[in-house]
Amino acid sequence: MNYSDLWPLIQQDLLGCLLADDFLGSRNGLALEPGDVADALLRKIQTVVGPGRDGKPGVGFLVLPIEAAGDDNANVPGGPLQLALRVQFVENVTLNRGPRGTQIPCRVWTAVAEKILKLYTPVGLTQSLVPAHPVIHEFTPDYDASLRVGQLDFVAAEADFTPFQRVNRPLLTVAGNASASPASPHGFQLAGPATVAVAAPDADAIYYTTDGSHPWAGNAAAQPYSVPVAIAQPCLFRARAFARAKTGSDTAALNFYS
């Protein structure tokens, strides 16, 4: 399978969407990196509250990294993740309300951004952004009483560019001197040599083990399946199917006992 890290791309797309607006684009905007330390965060705050494209200081915004995701439907294998998206408008009250500042409080910039983002579907998402409740949370951070922060919280469903599909579980057929156990649908009593045939029509490769370990190519005890496997002594036979662009199948197993 081909995988890509969509979360930073979504973050940059949100940043570009806001900067492209005539009103919001007059401000400075930056994307925070996951795990930004306090010094880096303060430097970025100082940058965004500095003079914008209109030459006025006081307000800017930060697009926070995506660091939380939930499962929209835990019963759907490979379903899309619900991502938590967050943007913070930061106002230096002294600069912004001063003679050189924008004279527009943080809450106005935040409200405009909320309206724009509600109508936008970032790259890598299957739907427009859905506002959280409440969507805007305004506060003064503990580390600097001169700042006012307006935070926007959204959720959206991640797109499945590479949907997960599972190979079907292999079908095992026993022949020879083995009888099915009435106590277990997967148990066979050996009375002599027997064979196990493995069928998986949608598989590119099948691996099996007889020592109870997981059957896959990286297991030295696993063998690639090509012809029915001879069973001469008690063992736990396990087989798993694999195919390109899919995740491996569930494991099929039979317990042979004397």
Secondary structure, DSSP 8 states (H G I E B T S, - for coil): -----HHHHHHHHHHHHHHTSTTGGGSEEEE--TT--HHHHHHHHHHHTS--TTS--SEEEEE-----EEES-TTSTT--EEEEEEEEEEEEHHHHHSTTS----HHHHHHHHHHHHHT---TTBSS--EEEEEEEEEE--TT-TTEEEEEEEEEEEB--SS---B----EEEEEEEEEE-TT-TTEEEEEEEEEEEEE-TT-SEEEEESBSS--STT-TT-EE--S-EEE-S-EEEEEEEE-TTSB----EEEEEE-
